[in-house]
Structure formats: structure tokens, C-alpha cells
Amino acid sequence: MKKRLLSEKDLLRGLNEHTGHADEVFTPLPRELDPLEKLKGSVIKYDRPFDSVWDDWFDDQDVSEESLASRDQPEPKA
């Protein structure tokens, strides 16, 4: 059986300037999705993702007293 190759006219049938968008014609493959789009729905709930990062930074020994005072943060642990 010989494969029938579609012509450009056949491929564009029914499309005009309002309906000829790639997202209406084509569904992207998983490898083509944006990394965040692939992860969508995989995290149940995480309201404040940077809380632990801020705590770790302020608890670090290299944090100066000036940075803590200017941000109304508690004194570093002794």
C-alpha cells in the first residue's frame, strides 16, 4: 500500500487567520513542555517555599548585626 502524502492545501484546509494557531492544531509532547508545566499538579500544597531558606540564611554565622537590625529580625543564636 502506497502512503498518500498530504499537500499543503490539504493540511491548511479549514484554517484561517483566527484558527491557524499551533496550540489548536498540535498537542506538545511531554519533552517539549516547560519544566514547570511538567511539574504542574505534582505538588499538593506548599504555601511558603522560601521559609526554610530565609531561616537558614539568618541563622548563619556570617550574617552581620546590621542586616538583622535593619530587617527587624531576632538576634542570632549564641
N, CA, C, O and CB atoms as a CASP TS submission, in Angstrom:
PFRMAT TS
TARGET T0000
AUTHOR 0000-0000-0000
METHOD Language model
MODEL 1
PARENT N/A
ATOM      1  N   MET     1       0.839  -1.174   0.000  1.00  0.00           N
ATOM      2  CA  MET     1       0.000   0.000   0.000  1.00  0.00           C
ATOM      3  C   MET     1       0.888   1.243   0.000  1.00  0.00           C
ATOM      4  O   MET     1       1.818   1.342   0.800  1.00  0.00           O
ATOM      5  CB  MET     1      -0.956  -0.005   1.215  1.00  0.00           C
ATOM      6  N   LYS     2       0.612   2.161  -0.867  1.00  0.00           N
ATOM      7  CA  LYS     2       1.396   3.380  -1.010  1.00  0.00           C
ATOM      8  C   LYS     2       0.836   4.458  -0.083  1.00  0.00           C
ATOM      9  O   LYS     2      -0.374   4.682  -0.038  1.00  0.00           O
ATOM     10  CB  LYS     2       1.397   3.865  -2.483  1.00  0.00           C
ATOM     11  N   LYS     3       1.735   5.130   0.662  1.00  0.00           N
ATOM     12  CA  LYS     3       1.296   6.216   1.541  1.00  0.00           C
ATOM     13  C   LYS     3       0.944   7.433   0.709  1.00  0.00           C
ATOM     14  O   LYS     3       1.647   7.785  -0.238  1.00  0.00           O
ATOM     15  CB  LYS     3       2.387   6.568   2.580  1.00  0.00           C
ATOM     16  N   ARG     4      -0.140   8.058   1.074  1.00  0.00           N
ATOM     17  CA  ARG     4      -0.555   9.277   0.380  1.00  0.00           C
ATOM     18  C   ARG     4       0.024  10.463   1.144  1.00  0.00           C
ATOM     19  O   ARG     4      -0.276  10.647   2.324  1.00  0.00           O
ATOM     20  CB  ARG     4      -2.126   9.377   0.269  1.00  0.00           C
ATOM     21  N   LEU     5       0.830  11.246   0.496  1.00  0.00           N
ATOM     22  CA  LEU     5       1.396  12.443   1.108  1.00  0.00           C
ATOM     23  C   LEU     5       0.395  13.578   0.985  1.00  0.00           C
ATOM     24  O   LEU     5      -0.146  13.831  -0.092  1.00  0.00           O
ATOM     25  CB  LEU     5       2.750  12.825   0.449  1.00  0.00           C
ATOM     26  N   LEU     6       0.155  14.252   2.088  1.00  0.00           N
ATOM     27  CA  LEU     6      -0.786  15.370   2.078  1.00  0.00           C
ATOM     28  C   LEU     6      -0.126  16.597   1.470  1.00  0.00           C
ATOM     29  O   LEU     6       1.047  16.883   1.711  1.00  0.00           O
ATOM     30  CB  LEU     6      -1.288  15.679   3.503  1.00  0.00           C
ATOM     31  N   SER     7      -0.886  17.291   0.699  1.00  0.00           N
ATOM     32  CA  SER     7      -0.375  18.535   0.126  1.00  0.00           C
ATOM     33  C   SER     7      -0.549  19.667   1.139  1.00  0.00           C
ATOM     34  O   SER     7      -1.261  19.524   2.133  1.00  0.00           O
ATOM     35  CB  SER     7      -1.103  18.873  -1.210  1.00  0.00           C
ATOM     36  N   GLU     8       0.097  20.767   0.876  1.00  0.00           N
ATOM     37  CA  GLU     8      -0.043  21.930   1.746  1.00  0.00           C
ATOM     38  C   GLU     8      -1.494  22.391   1.796  1.00  0.00           C
ATOM     39  O   GLU     8      -1.985  22.808   2.845  1.00  0.00           O
ATOM     40  CB  GLU     8       0.862  23.073   1.268  1.00  0.00           C
ATOM     41  N   LYS     9      -2.157  22.317   0.687  1.00  0.00           N
ATOM     42  CA  LYS     9      -3.563  22.713   0.620  1.00  0.00           C
ATOM     43  C   LYS     9      -4.419  21.826   1.530  1.00  0.00           C
ATOM     44  O   LYS     9      -5.309  22.317   2.224  1.00  0.00           O
ATOM     45  CB  LYS     9      -4.075  22.639  -0.835  1.00  0.00           C
ATOM     46  N   ASP    10      -4.143  20.507   1.523  1.00  0.00           N
ATOM     47  CA  ASP    10      -4.885  19.591   2.395  1.00  0.00           C
ATOM     48  C   ASP    10      -4.616  19.894   3.871  1.00  0.00           C
ATOM     49  O   ASP    10      -5.530  19.855   4.695  1.00  0.00           O
ATOM     50  CB  ASP    10      -4.509  18.132   2.081  1.00  0.00           C
ATOM     51  N   LEU    11      -3.372  20.192   4.193  1.00  0.00           N
ATOM     52  CA  LEU    11      -3.016  20.471   5.585  1.00  0.00           C
ATOM     53  C   LEU    11      -3.649  21.756   6.107  1.00  0.00           C
ATOM     54  O   LEU    11      -3.974  21.857   7.290  1.00  0.00           O
ATOM     55  CB  LEU    11      -1.513  20.556   5.724  1.00  0.00           C
ATOM     56  N   LEU    12      -3.820  22.725   5.237  1.00  0.00           N
ATOM     57  CA  LEU    12      -4.344  24.023   5.657  1.00  0.00           C
ATOM     58  C   LEU    12      -5.848  24.153   5.486  1.00  0.00           C
ATOM     59  O   LEU    12      -6.409  25.209   5.778  1.00  0.00           O
ATOM     60  CB  LEU    12      -3.667  25.111   4.890  1.00  0.00           C
ATOM     61  N   ARG    13      -6.503  23.119   5.027  1.00  0.00           N
ATOM     62  CA  ARG    13      -7.948  23.171   4.817  1.00  0.00           C
ATOM     63  C   ARG    13      -8.661  23.451   6.153  1.00  0.00           C
ATOM     64  O   ARG    13      -8.398  22.782   7.152  1.00  0.00           O
ATOM     65  CB  ARG    13      -8.459  21.838   4.190  1.00  0.00           C
ATOM     66  N   GLY    14      -9.547  24.427   6.160  1.00  0.00           N
ATOM     67  CA  GLY    14     -10.325  24.762   7.346  1.00  0.00           C
ATOM     68  C   GLY    14      -9.640  25.743   8.289  1.00  0.00           C
ATOM     69  O   GLY    14     -10.215  26.126   9.308  1.00  0.00           O
ATOM     70  N   LEU    15      -8.427  26.149   7.962  1.00  0.00           N
ATOM     71  CA  LEU    15      -7.714  27.092   8.819  1.00  0.00           C
ATOM     72  C   LEU    15      -7.736  28.481   8.200  1.00  0.00           C
ATOM     73  O   LEU    15      -7.637  28.637   6.983  1.00  0.00           O
ATOM     74  CB  LEU    15      -6.263  26.632   9.052  1.00  0.00           C
ATOM     75  N   ASN    16      -7.869  29.487   9.060  1.00  0.00           N
ATOM     76  CA  ASN    16      -7.779  30.873   8.607  1.00  0.00           C
ATOM     77  C   ASN    16      -6.936  31.646   9.612  1.00  0.00           C
ATOM     78  O   ASN    16      -6.286  31.035  10.460  1.00  0.00           O
ATOM     79  CB  ASN    16      -9.198  31.518   8.447  1.00  0.00           C
ATOM     80  N   GLU    17      -6.930  32.961   9.539  1.00  0.00           N
ATOM     81  CA  GLU    17      -6.077  33.747  10.442  1.00  0.00           C
ATOM     82  C   GLU    17      -6.478  33.621  11.908  1.00  0.00           C
ATOM     83  O   GLU    17      -5.681  33.940  12.790  1.00  0.00           O
ATOM     84  CB  GLU    17      -6.112  35.202  10.042  1.00  0.00           C
ATOM     85  N   HIS    18      -7.696  33.162  12.186  1.00  0.00           N
ATOM     86  CA  HIS    18      -8.159  33.031  13.571  1.00  0.00           C
ATOM     87  C   HIS    18      -8.027  31.604  14.094  1.00  0.00           C
ATOM     88  O   HIS    18      -8.006  31.400  15.308  1.00  0.00           O
ATOM     89  CB  HIS    18      -9.607  33.481  13.679  1.00  0.00           C
ATOM     90  N   THR    19      -7.938  30.626  13.222  1.00  0.00           N
ATOM     91  CA  THR    19      -7.908  29.232  13.666  1.00  0.00           C
ATOM     92  C   THR    19      -6.603  28.527  13.338  1.00  0.00           C
ATOM     93  O   THR    19      -6.480  27.330  13.598  1.00  0.00           O
ATOM     94  CB  THR    19      -9.045  28.479  13.048  1.00  0.00           C
ATOM     95  N   GLY    20      -5.645  29.211  12.787  1.00  0.00           N
ATOM     96  CA  GLY    20      -4.406  28.569  12.362  1.00  0.00           C
ATOM     97  C   GLY    20      -3.290  28.605  13.383  1.00  0.00           C
ATOM     98  O   GLY    20      -2.122  28.706  13.009  1.00  0.00           O
ATOM     99  N   HIS    21      -3.614  28.526  14.654  1.00  0.00           N
ATOM    100  CA  HIS    21      -2.590  28.570  15.696  1.00  0.00           C
ATOM    101  C   HIS    21      -2.116  27.163  16.035  1.00  0.00           C
ATOM    102  O   HIS    21      -2.899  26.213  16.018  1.00  0.00           O
ATOM    103  CB  HIS    21      -3.126  29.271  16.956  1.00  0.00           C
ATOM    104  N   ALA    22      -0.843  27.040  16.339  1.00  0.00           N
ATOM    105  CA  ALA    22      -0.250  25.733  16.603  1.00  0.00           C
ATOM    106  C   ALA    22      -0.896  25.041  17.797  1.00  0.00           C
ATOM    107  O   ALA    22      -1.042  23.819  17.785  1.00  0.00           O
ATOM    108  CB  ALA    22       1.237  25.876  16.839  1.00  0.00           C
ATOM    109  N   ASP    23      -1.284  25.786  18.822  1.00  0.00           N
ATOM    110  CA  ASP    23      -1.866  25.146  20.000  1.00  0.00           C
ATOM    111  C   ASP    23      -3.236  24.552  19.712  1.00  0.00           C
ATOM    112  O   ASP    23      -3.695  23.694  20.465  1.00  0.00           O
ATOM    113  CB  ASP    23      -1.971  26.143  21.136  1.00  0.00           C
ATOM    114  N   GLU    24      -3.897  24.978  18.654  1.00  0.00           N
ATOM    115  CA  GLU    24      -5.190  24.415  18.290  1.00  0.00           C
ATOM    116  C   GLU    24      -5.032  23.199  17.389  1.00  0.00           C
ATOM    117  O   GLU    24      -5.951  22.388  17.271  1.00  0.00           O
ATOM    118  CB  GLU    24      -6.046  25.463  17.602  1.00  0.00           C
ATOM    119  N   VAL    25      -3.885  23.070  16.761  1.00  0.00           N
ATOM    120  CA  VAL    25      -3.669  22.005  15.796  1.00  0.00           C
ATOM    121  C   VAL    25      -2.818  20.889  16.390  1.00  0.00           C
ATOM    122  O   VAL    25      -2.945  19.735  15.982  1.00  0.00           O
ATOM    123  CB  VAL    25      -3.010  22.556  14.539  1.00  0.00           C
ATOM    124  N   PHE    26      -1.971  21.208  17.329  1.00  0.00           N
ATOM    125  CA  PHE    26      -0.948  20.288  17.786  1.00  0.00           C
ATOM    126  C   PHE    26      -0.919  20.218  19.308  1.00  0.00           C
ATOM    127  O   PHE    26      -1.032  21.243  19.981  1.00  0.00           O
ATOM    128  CB  PHE    26       0.416  20.704  17.248  1.00  0.00           C
ATOM    129  N   THR    27      -0.771  19.032  19.844  1.00  0.00           N
ATOM    130  CA  THR    27      -0.583  18.844  21.279  1.00  0.00           C
ATOM    131  C   THR    27       0.903  18.579  21.520  1.00  0.00           C
ATOM    132  O   THR    27       1.450  17.634  20.952  1.00  0.00           O
ATOM    133  CB  THR    27      -1.474  17.666  21.829  1.00  0.00           C
ATOM    134  N   PRO    28       1.574  19.395  22.353  1.00  0.00           N
ATOM    135  CA  PRO    28       3.016  19.208  22.554  1.00  0.00           C
ATOM    136  C   PRO    28       3.330  17.895  23.265  1.00  0.00           C
ATOM    137  O   PRO    28       2.541  17.402  24.071  1.00  0.00           O
ATOM    138  CB  PRO    28       3.588  20.374  23.352  1.00  0.00           C
ATOM    139  N   LEU    29       4.485  17.347  22.954  1.00  0.00           N
ATOM    140  CA  LEU    29       4.964  16.139  23.610  1.00  0.00           C
ATOM    141  C   LEU    29       5.481  16.503  25.001  1.00  0.00           C
ATOM    142  O   LEU    29       5.854  17.653  25.233  1.00  0.00           O
ATOM    143  CB  LEU    29       6.075  15.446  22.765  1.00  0.00           C
ATOM    144  N   PRO    30       5.510  15.537  25.937  1.00  0.00           N
ATOM    145  CA  PRO    30       5.987  15.850  27.294  1.00  0.00           C
ATOM    146  C   PRO    30       7.386  16.462  27.326  1.00  0.00           C
ATOM    147  O   PRO    30       7.659  17.320  28.165  1.00  0.00           O
ATOM    148  CB  PRO    30       5.979  14.600  28.132  1.00  0.00           C
ATOM    149  N   ARG    31       8.265  16.043  26.439  1.00  0.00           N
ATOM    150  CA  ARG    31       9.629  16.587  26.449  1.00  0.00           C
ATOM    151  C   ARG    31       9.679  18.022  25.940  1.00  0.00           C
ATOM    152  O   ARG    31      10.682  18.710  26.127  1.00  0.00           O
ATOM    153  CB  ARG    31      10.548  15.715  25.605  1.00  0.00           C
ATOM    154  N   GLU    32       8.607  18.478  25.299  1.00  0.00           N
ATOM    155  CA  GLU    32       8.564  19.833  24.773  1.00  0.00           C
ATOM    156  C   GLU    32       7.936  20.826  25.743  1.00  0.00           C
ATOM    157  O   GLU    32       7.966  22.033  25.501  1.00  0.00           O
ATOM    158  CB  GLU    32       7.808  19.849  23.480  1.00  0.00           C
ATOM    159  N   LEU    33       7.374  20.333  26.828  1.00  0.00           N
ATOM    160  CA  LEU    33       6.729  21.209  27.799  1.00  0.00           C
ATOM    161  C   LEU    33       7.763  21.946  28.631  1.00  0.00           C
ATOM    162  O   LEU    33       8.879  21.466  28.827  1.00  0.00           O
ATOM    163  CB  LEU    33       5.796  20.411  28.705  1.00  0.00           C
ATOM    164  N   ASP    34       7.385  23.093  29.107  1.00  0.00           N
ATOM    165  CA  ASP    34       8.193  23.857  30.042  1.00  0.00           C
ATOM    166  C   ASP    34       8.355  23.011  31.307  1.00  0.00           C
ATOM    167  O   ASP    34       7.395  22.363  31.722  1.00  0.00           O
ATOM    168  CB  ASP    34       7.540  25.255  30.359  1.00  0.00           C
ATOM    169  N   PRO    35       9.539  22.995  31.937  1.00  0.00           N
ATOM    170  CA  PRO    35       9.723  22.173  33.140  1.00  0.00           C
ATOM    171  C   PRO    35       8.666  22.427  34.217  1.00  0.00           C
ATOM    172  O   PRO    35       8.227  21.481  34.872  1.00  0.00           O
ATOM    173  CB  PRO    35      11.091  22.425  33.719  1.00  0.00           C
ATOM    174  N   LEU    36       8.251  23.676  34.414  1.00  0.00           N
ATOM    175  CA  LEU    36       7.227  23.949  35.421  1.00  0.00           C
ATOM    176  C   LEU    36       5.886  23.364  35.008  1.00  0.00           C
ATOM    177  O   LEU    36       5.115  22.920  35.859  1.00  0.00           O
ATOM    178  CB  LEU    36       7.093  25.454  35.653  1.00  0.00           C
ATOM    179  N   GLU    37       5.604  23.358  33.731  1.00  0.00           N
ATOM    180  CA  GLU    37       4.350  22.800  33.245  1.00  0.00           C
ATOM    181  C   GLU    37       4.319  21.290  33.485  1.00  0.00           C
ATOM    182  O   GLU    37       3.260  20.731  33.772  1.00  0.00           O
ATOM    183  CB  GLU    37       4.160  23.114  31.746  1.00  0.00           C
ATOM    184  N   LYS    38       5.479  20.624  33.369  1.00  0.00           N
ATOM    185  CA  LYS    38       5.540  19.187  33.620  1.00  0.00           C
ATOM    186  C   LYS    38       5.264  18.883  35.087  1.00  0.00           C
ATOM    187  O   LYS    38       4.682  17.847  35.410  1.00  0.00           O
ATOM    188  CB  LYS    38       6.908  18.627  33.212  1.00  0.00           C
ATOM    189  N   LEU    39       5.681  19.784  35.978  1.00  0.00           N
ATOM    190  CA  LEU    39       5.509  19.561  37.409  1.00  0.00           C
ATOM    191  C   LEU    39       4.133  19.975  37.918  1.00  0.00           C
ATOM    192  O   LEU    39       3.786  19.695  39.066  1.00  0.00           O
ATOM    193  CB  LEU    39       6.566  20.308  38.166  1.00  0.00           C
ATOM    194  N   LYS    40       3.358  20.630  37.083  1.00  0.00           N
ATOM    195  CA  LYS    40       2.049  21.132  37.497  1.00  0.00           C
ATOM    196  C   LYS    40       1.186  19.978  38.016  1.00  0.00           C
ATOM    197  O   LYS    40       1.007  18.966  37.338  1.00  0.00           O
ATOM    198  CB  LYS    40       1.342  21.852  36.319  1.00  0.00           C
ATOM    199  N   GLY    41       0.664  20.147  39.210  1.00  0.00           N
ATOM    200  CA  GLY    41      -0.180  19.128  39.812  1.00  0.00           C
ATOM    201  C   GLY    41       0.580  18.104  40.631  1.00  0.00           C
ATOM    202  O   GLY    41      -0.042  17.295  41.319  1.00  0.00           O
ATOM    203  N   SER    42       1.919  18.112  40.581  1.00  0.00           N
ATOM    204  CA  SER    42       2.674  17.119  41.333  1.00  0.00           C
ATOM    205  C   SER    42       2.886  17.543  42.786  1.00  0.00           C
ATOM    206  O   SER    42       3.125  16.697  43.648  1.00  0.00           O
ATOM    207  CB  SER    42       4.017  16.872  40.665  1.00  0.00           C
ATOM    208  N   VAL    43       2.800  18.835  43.064  1.00  0.00           N
ATOM    209  CA  VAL    43       2.946  19.334  44.429  1.00  0.00           C
ATOM    210  C   VAL    43       1.554  19.604  44.975  1.00  0.00           C
ATOM    211  O   VAL    43       0.784  20.360  44.382  1.00  0.00           O
ATOM    212  CB  VAL    43       3.838  20.627  44.481  1.00  0.00           C
ATOM    213  N   ILE    44       1.233  18.991  46.095  1.00  0.00           N
ATOM    214  CA  ILE    44      -0.100  19.148  46.659  1.00  0.00           C
ATOM    215  C   ILE    44      -0.308  20.566  47.166  1.00  0.00           C
ATOM    216  O   ILE    44      -1.239  21.246  46.734  1.00  0.00           O
ATOM    217  CB  ILE    44      -0.326  18.145  47.788  1.00  0.00           C
ATOM    218  N   LYS    45       0.550  21.024  48.081  1.00  0.00           N
ATOM    219  CA  LYS    45       0.420  22.387  48.589  1.00  0.00           C
ATOM    220  C   LYS    45       1.714  22.772  49.287  1.00  0.00           C
ATOM    221  O   LYS    45       2.251  22.018  50.098  1.00  0.00           O
ATOM    222  CB  LYS    45      -0.793  22.516  49.558  1.00  0.00           C
ATOM    223  N   TYR    46       2.198  23.947  48.959  1.00  0.00           N
ATOM    224  CA  TYR    46       3.379  24.463  49.618  1.00  0.00           C
ATOM    225  C   TYR    46       3.271  25.973  49.582  1.00  0.00           C
ATOM    226  O   TYR    46       3.690  26.610  48.615  1.00  0.00           O
ATOM    227  CB  TYR    46       4.700  23.956  48.940  1.00  0.00           C
ATOM    228  N   ASP    47       2.708  26.549  50.639  1.00  0.00           N
ATOM    229  CA  ASP    47       2.383  27.969  50.654  1.00  0.00           C
ATOM    230  C   ASP    47       3.601  28.882  50.620  1.00  0.00           C
ATOM    231  O   ASP    47       3.627  29.859  49.871  1.00  0.00           O
ATOM    232  CB  ASP    47       1.575  28.278  51.861  1.00  0.00           C
ATOM    233  N   ARG    48       4.603  28.571  51.421  1.00  0.00           N
ATOM    234  CA  ARG    48       5.752  29.474  51.549  1.00  0.00           C
ATOM    235  C   ARG    48       7.040  28.696  51.293  1.00  0.00           C
ATOM    236  O   ARG    48       7.681  28.245  52.243  1.00  0.00           O
ATOM    237  CB  ARG    48       5.784  30.141  52.959  1.00  0.00           C
ATOM    238  N   PRO    49       7.425  28.532  50.045  1.00  0.00           N
ATOM    239  CA  PRO    49       8.569  27.671  49.728  1.00  0.00           C
ATOM    240  C   PRO    49       9.919  28.186  50.200  1.00  0.00           C
ATOM    241  O   PRO    49      10.862  27.401  50.288  1.00  0.00           O
ATOM    242  CB  PRO    49       8.629  27.467  48.272  1.00  0.00           C
ATOM    243  N   PHE    50      10.053  29.482  50.509  1.00  0.00           N
ATOM    244  CA  PHE    50      11.364  30.016  50.866  1.00  0.00           C
ATOM    245  C   PHE    50      11.548  30.200  52.365  1.00  0.00           C
ATOM    246  O   PHE    50      12.576  30.732  52.784  1.00  0.00           O
ATOM    247  CB  PHE    50      11.582  31.327  50.174  1.00  0.00           C
ATOM    248  N   ASP    51      10.601  29.785  53.180  1.00  0.00           N
ATOM    249  CA  ASP    51      10.724  29.966  54.627  1.00  0.00           C
ATOM    250  C   ASP    51      12.016  29.368  55.178  1.00  0.00           C
ATOM    251  O   ASP    51      12.751  30.053  55.889  1.00  0.00           O
ATOM    252  CB  ASP    51       9.533  29.341  55.330  1.00  0.00           C
ATOM    253  N   SER    52      12.300  28.134  54.871  1.00  0.00           N
ATOM    254  CA  SER    52      13.491  27.489  55.433  1.00  0.00           C
ATOM    255  C   SER    52      14.770  28.131  54.912  1.00  0.00           C
ATOM    256  O   SER    52      15.770  28.174  55.627  1.00  0.00           O
ATOM    257  CB  SER    52      13.489  25.994  55.108  1.00  0.00           C
ATOM    258  N   VAL    53      14.756  28.627  53.688  1.00  0.00           N
ATOM    259  CA  VAL    53      15.941  29.285  53.136  1.00  0.00           C
ATOM    260  C   VAL    53      16.255  30.552  53.916  1.00  0.00           C
ATOM    261  O   VAL    53      17.407  30.808  54.265  1.00  0.00           O
ATOM    262  CB  VAL    53      15.739  29.612  51.647  1.00  0.00           C
ATOM    263  N   TRP    54      15.219  31.344  54.187  1.00  0.00           N
ATOM    264  CA  TRP    54      15.433  32.575  54.958  1.00  0.00           C
ATOM    265  C   TRP    54      15.921  32.245  56.363  1.00  0.00           C
ATOM    266  O   TRP    54      16.841  32.894  56.861  1.00  0.00           O
ATOM    267  CB  TRP    54      14.135  33.410  55.028  1.00  0.00           C
ATOM    268  N   ASP    55      15.328  31.256  57.005  1.00  0.00           N
ATOM    269  CA  ASP    55      15.754  30.875  58.352  1.00  0.00           C
ATOM    270  C   ASP    55      17.214  30.438  58.353  1.00  0.00           C
ATOM    271  O   ASP    55      17.978  30.831  59.235  1.00  0.00           O
ATOM    272  CB  ASP    55      14.864  29.748  58.900  1.00  0.00           C
ATOM    273  N   ASP    56      17.601  29.639  57.384  1.00  0.00           N
ATOM    274  CA  ASP    56      18.985  29.171  57.306  1.00  0.00           C
ATOM    275  C   ASP    56      19.946  30.335  57.099  1.00  0.00           C
ATOM    276  O   ASP    56      21.025  30.369  57.691  1.00  0.00           O
ATOM    277  CB  ASP    56      19.142  28.153  56.173  1.00  0.00           C
ATOM    278  N   TRP    57      19.555  31.283  56.263  1.00  0.00           N
ATOM    279  CA  TRP    57      20.435  32.420  55.983  1.00  0.00           C
ATOM    280  C   TRP    57      20.610  33.286  57.227  1.00  0.00           C
ATOM    281  O   TRP    57      21.728  33.679  57.558  1.00  0.00           O
ATOM    282  CB  TRP    57      19.875  33.264  54.822  1.00  0.00           C
ATOM    283  N   PHE    58      19.515  33.583  57.915  1.00  0.00           N
ATOM    284  CA  PHE    58      19.608  34.434  59.098  1.00  0.00           C
ATOM    285  C   PHE    58      20.274  33.721  60.274  1.00  0.00           C
ATOM    286  O   PHE    58      20.854  34.382  61.135  1.00  0.00           O
ATOM    287  CB  PHE    58      18.228  34.907  59.502  1.00  0.00           C
ATOM    288  N   ASP    59      20.205  32.406  60.330  1.00  0.00           N
ATOM    289  CA  ASP    59      20.850  31.656  61.398  1.00  0.00           C
ATOM    290  C   ASP    59      22.334  31.413  61.128  1.00  0.00           C
ATOM    291  O   ASP    59      23.056  30.948  62.009  1.00  0.00           O
ATOM    292  CB  ASP    59      20.145  30.336  61.594  1.00  0.00           C
ATOM    293  N   ASP    60      22.787  31.722  59.930  1.00  0.00           N
ATOM    294  CA  ASP    60      24.182  31.516  59.559  1.00  0.00           C
ATOM    295  C   ASP    60      25.087  32.454  60.366  1.00  0.00           C
ATOM    296  O   ASP    60      24.664  33.544  60.751  1.00  0.00           O
ATOM    297  CB  ASP    60      24.380  31.745  58.040  1.00  0.00           C
ATOM    298  N   GLN    61      26.315  32.038  60.621  1.00  0.00           N
ATOM    299  CA  GLN    61      27.248  32.838  61.419  1.00  0.00           C
ATOM    300  C   GLN    61      27.748  34.069  60.670  1.00  0.00           C
ATOM    301  O   GLN    61      28.185  35.032  61.299  1.00  0.00           O
ATOM    302  CB  GLN    61      28.430  31.985  61.842  1.00  0.00           C
ATOM    303  N   ASP    62      27.693  34.057  59.349  1.00  0.00           N
ATOM    304  CA  ASP    62      28.235  35.162  58.557  1.00  0.00           C
ATOM    305  C   ASP    62      27.286  36.348  58.440  1.00  0.00           C
ATOM    306  O   ASP    62      27.641  37.353  57.823  1.00  0.00           O
ATOM    307  CB  ASP    62      28.584  34.673  57.185  1.00  0.00           C
ATOM    308  N   VAL    63      26.111  36.261  59.005  1.00  0.00           N
ATOM    309  CA  VAL    63      25.149  37.360  58.915  1.00  0.00           C
ATOM    310  C   VAL    63      25.582  38.470  59.866  1.00  0.00           C
ATOM    311  O   VAL    63      25.837  38.227  61.046  1.00  0.00           O
ATOM    312  CB  VAL    63      23.700  36.874  59.249  1.00  0.00           C
ATOM    313  N   SER    64      25.660  39.681  59.345  1.00  0.00           N
ATOM    314  CA  SER    64      26.104  40.797  60.183  1.00  0.00           C
ATOM    315  C   SER    64      24.952  41.300  61.052  1.00  0.00           C
ATOM    316  O   SER    64      23.778  41.096  60.742  1.00  0.00           O
ATOM    317  CB  SER    64      26.661  41.947  59.311  1.00  0.00           C
ATOM    318  N   GLU    65      25.316  41.949  62.124  1.00  0.00           N
ATOM    319  CA  GLU    65      24.315  42.512  63.035  1.00  0.00           C
ATOM    320  C   GLU    65      23.483  43.584  62.338  1.00  0.00           C
ATOM    321  O   GLU    65      22.294  43.734  62.621  1.00  0.00           O
ATOM    322  CB  GLU    65      24.994  43.101  64.282  1.00  0.00           C
ATOM    323  N   GLU    66      24.109  44.331  61.425  1.00  0.00           N
ATOM    324  CA  GLU    66      23.394  45.404  60.731  1.00  0.00           C
ATOM    325  C   GLU    66      22.255  44.860  59.878  1.00  0.00           C
ATOM    326  O   GLU    66      21.180  45.455  59.816  1.00  0.00           O
ATOM    327  CB  GLU    66      24.357  46.201  59.859  1.00  0.00           C
ATOM    328  N   SER    67      22.492  43.742  59.231  1.00  0.00           N
ATOM    329  CA  SER    67      21.431  43.192  58.383  1.00  0.00           C
ATOM    330  C   SER    67      20.265  42.689  59.227  1.00  0.00           C
ATOM    331  O   SER    67      19.111  42.770  58.806  1.00  0.00           O
ATOM    332  CB  SER    67      21.977  42.053  57.507  1.00  0.00           C
ATOM    333  N   LEU    68      20.562  42.170  60.414  1.00  0.00           N
ATOM    334  CA  LEU    68      19.486  41.711  61.287  1.00  0.00           C
ATOM    335  C   LEU    68      18.698  42.887  61.842  1.00  0.00           C
ATOM    336  O   LEU    68      17.470  42.837  61.912  1.00  0.00           O
ATOM    337  CB  LEU    68      20.046  40.866  62.431  1.00  0.00           C
ATOM    338  N   ALA    69      19.398  43.944  62.237  1.00  0.00           N
ATOM    339  CA  ALA    69      18.728  45.109  62.822  1.00  0.00           C
ATOM    340  C   ALA    69      17.871  45.824  61.789  1.00  0.00           C
ATOM    341  O   ALA    69      16.765  46.265  62.100  1.00  0.00           O
ATOM    342  CB  ALA    69      19.755  46.079  63.410  1.00  0.00           C
ATOM    343  N   SER    70      18.366  45.941  60.580  1.00  0.00           N
ATOM    344  CA  SER    70      17.615  46.676  59.561  1.00  0.00           C
ATOM    345  C   SER    70      16.387  45.913  59.078  1.00  0.00           C
ATOM    346  O   SER    70      15.524  46.486  58.413  1.00  0.00           O
ATOM    347  CB  SER    70      18.512  46.987  58.383  1.00  0.00           C
ATOM    348  N   ARG    71      16.303  44.653  59.400  1.00  0.00           N
ATOM    349  CA  ARG    71      15.155  43.862  58.959  1.00  0.00           C
ATOM    350  C   ARG    71      14.270  43.428  60.132  1.00  0.00           C
ATOM    351  O   ARG    71      13.401  42.572  59.965  1.00  0.00           O
ATOM    352  CB  ARG    71      15.635  42.634  58.192  1.00  0.00           C
ATOM    353  N   ASP    72      14.477  43.998  61.286  1.00  0.00           N
ATOM    354  CA  ASP    72      13.701  43.658  62.485  1.00  0.00           C
ATOM    355  C   ASP    72      13.700  42.156  62.750  1.00  0.00           C
ATOM    356  O   ASP    72      12.664  41.573  63.071  1.00  0.00           O
ATOM    357  CB  ASP    72      12.263  44.158  62.344  1.00  0.00           C
ATOM    358  N   GLN    73      14.851  41.546  62.615  1.00  0.00           N
ATOM    359  CA  GLN    73      14.977  40.115  62.849  1.00  0.00           C
ATOM    360  C   GLN    73      15.493  39.883  64.263  1.00  0.00           C
ATOM    361  O   GLN    73      16.140  40.762  64.831  1.00  0.00           O
ATOM    362  CB  GLN    73      15.916  39.461  61.804  1.00  0.00           C
ATOM    363  N   PRO    74      15.223  38.734  64.833  1.00  0.00           N
ATOM    364  CA  PRO    74      15.733  38.436  66.175  1.00  0.00           C
ATOM    365  C   PRO    74      17.253  38.312  66.163  1.00  0.00           C
ATOM    366  O   PRO    74      17.865  38.067  65.123  1.00  0.00           O
ATOM    367  CB  PRO    74      15.101  37.142  66.718  1.00  0.00           C
ATOM    368  N   GLU    75      17.841  38.485  67.329  1.00  0.00           N
ATOM    369  CA  GLU    75      19.289  38.371  67.466  1.00  0.00           C
ATOM    370  C   GLU    75      19.720  36.941  67.124  1.00  0.00           C
ATOM    371  O   GLU    75      18.952  36.002  67.332  1.00  0.00           O
ATOM    372  CB  GLU    75      19.742  38.755  68.907  1.00  0.00           C
ATOM    373  N   PRO    76      20.938  36.767  66.603  1.00  0.00           N
ATOM    374  CA  PRO    76      21.409  35.416  66.273  1.00  0.00           C
ATOM    375  C   PRO    76      21.565  34.572  67.537  1.00  0.00           C
ATOM    376  O   PRO    76      21.813  35.092  68.625  1.00  0.00           O
ATOM    377  CB  PRO    76      22.749  35.480  65.511  1.00  0.00           C
ATOM    378  N   LYS    77      21.415  33.284  67.368  1.00  0.00           N
ATOM    379  CA  LYS    77      21.538  32.352  68.496  1.00  0.00           C
ATOM    380  C   LYS    77      22.993  32.260  68.925  1.00  0.00           C
ATOM    381  O   LYS    77      23.897  32.244  68.090  1.00  0.00           O
ATOM    382  CB  LYS    77      20.993  30.947  68.121  1.00  0.00           C
ATOM    383  N   ALA    78      23.212  32.200  70.236  1.00  0.00           N
ATOM    384  CA  ALA    78      24.586  32.149  70.755  1.00  0.00           C
ATOM    385  C   ALA    78      25.088  30.740  70.844  1.00  0.00           C
ATOM    386  O   ALA    78      26.225  30.515  71.260  1.00  0.00           O
ATOM    387  CB  ALA    78      24.671  32.801  72.116  1.00  0.00           C
TER
END
